[in-house]
Amino acid sequence: AGLRQIPGVTVHGTQNAARQTATVSFTANQLDPSAMGLRLDEEHDICCRIGLHCAPTAHKTLGTFPAGTVRFGLGALNTAAEVAAALTAVERLTQDSRNNGR
C-alpha cells in the first residue's frame, strides 16, 4: 500500500490482499529497474531483485518487457522500520527522477 502512495510508482499484480504474497513488483517514473536496483543498493543499502524474475511472458503481458520490474521480497525477519526505509528510498529516487530527469 505504501508504494501505491508514491507519485510515479506503479505496483504490478493483484490489489486483492487475500491473493497477495510478501513479494511486490513495481516500476517507478520511467526509471530503468536496473538503475533503480543499483541506486537502492549503493545509496540506501537496500537489497532487491530486478529484471524479468524468470517470467518473461508475464512481463510481456504486463508491458514491462524487456526491462522488467524492481521486486521486494519481504519475510518474517523484516521490520516495519526496514519497510519504511525502503518506501522512503523509493520516494526519494522517484522524486530525483522527476526533478532531474534521471
C-alpha positions in Angstrom: 0.0 0.0 0.0 2.9 2.4 0.8 4.3 2.1 -2.7 1.0 2.9 -4.3 1.1 6.2 -2.4 4.3 7.4 -4.1 3.7 9.5 -7.2 5.2 7.9 -10.3 5.2 4.3 -8.9 3.2 1.6 -10.5 2.7 -1.6 -8.4 2.2 -4.6 -10.7 0.0 -7.5 -9.7 -3.2 -8.0 -7.8 -4.5 -5.4 -5.4 -6.6 -8.0 -3.7 -4.9 -8.5 -0.3 -6.3 -12.1 0.0 -4.4 -13.1 -3.1 -1.1 -11.3 -2.4 2.2 -12.8 -1.2 5.0 -11.0 0.6 6.6 -10.0 -2.7 5.8 -6.8 -4.6 6.9 -5.8 -8.1 6.9 -2.2 -9.2 8.2 0.3 -11.7 9.0 3.9 -10.9 8.8 7.0 -13.0 10.2 5.5 -16.2 13.4 4.7 -14.2 15.1 1.6 -15.6 14.6 -1.1 -13.0 18.4 -2.0 -13.1 19.3 1.6 -12.3 16.7 1.7 -9.5 18.0 -1.5 -8.0 21.6 -0.3 -8.2 20.7 3.0 -6.5 18.7 1.3 -3.8 21.7 -0.9 -3.1 24.5 1.7 -3.3 22.7 4.8 -1.9 20.3 3.2 0.6 21.8 -0.2 1.4 18.5 -1.9 0.3 18.5 -5.3 -1.4 16.0 -6.0 -4.1 15.7 -8.1 -7.2 15.4 -6.5 -10.7 14.6 -7.8 -14.1 12.2 -10.4 -15.5 12.2 -12.7 -12.5 12.2 -15.9 -14.6 8.9 -14.8 -16.1 9.4 -13.0 -19.4 6.0 -13.9 -20.8 4.3 -12.4 -17.7 6.3 -9.2 -18.2 5.2 -9.1 -21.9 1.6 -9.3 -20.6 2.3 -6.5 -18.0 4.0 -4.3 -20.5 7.3 -4.3 -18.5 9.3 -6.4 -21.0 12.2 -6.3 -21.6 13.4 -4.2 -18.6 11.2 -6.0 -16.1 10.5 -4.6 -12.6 12.0 -4.0 -9.2 10.9 -6.6 -6.7 11.0 -6.5 -2.9 10.6 -9.9 -1.2 9.7 -9.4 2.4 9.9 -12.1 5.1 9.3 -12.7 8.8 12.6 -11.1 9.7 11.9 -7.8 8.0 10.9 -5.0 10.4 8.4 -2.2 10.0 11.4 0.2 10.1 13.0 -1.6 7.1 9.8 -1.3 5.1 9.5 2.4 6.0 13.2 2.9 4.9 12.5 1.2 1.6 9.5 3.3 1.0 11.4 6.5 1.8 14.2 5.4 -0.6 11.9 4.7 -3.4 10.1 8.0 -2.9 13.5 9.9 -2.9 14.6 8.1 -6.1 11.4 8.8 -7.9 11.4 12.4 -6.8 15.0 12.7 -8.0 13.9 11.3 -11.3 11.0 13.8 -11.6 13.3 16.7 -10.7 16.4 15.8 -12.5 15.3 13.6 -15.3 17.4 10.7 -14.0 
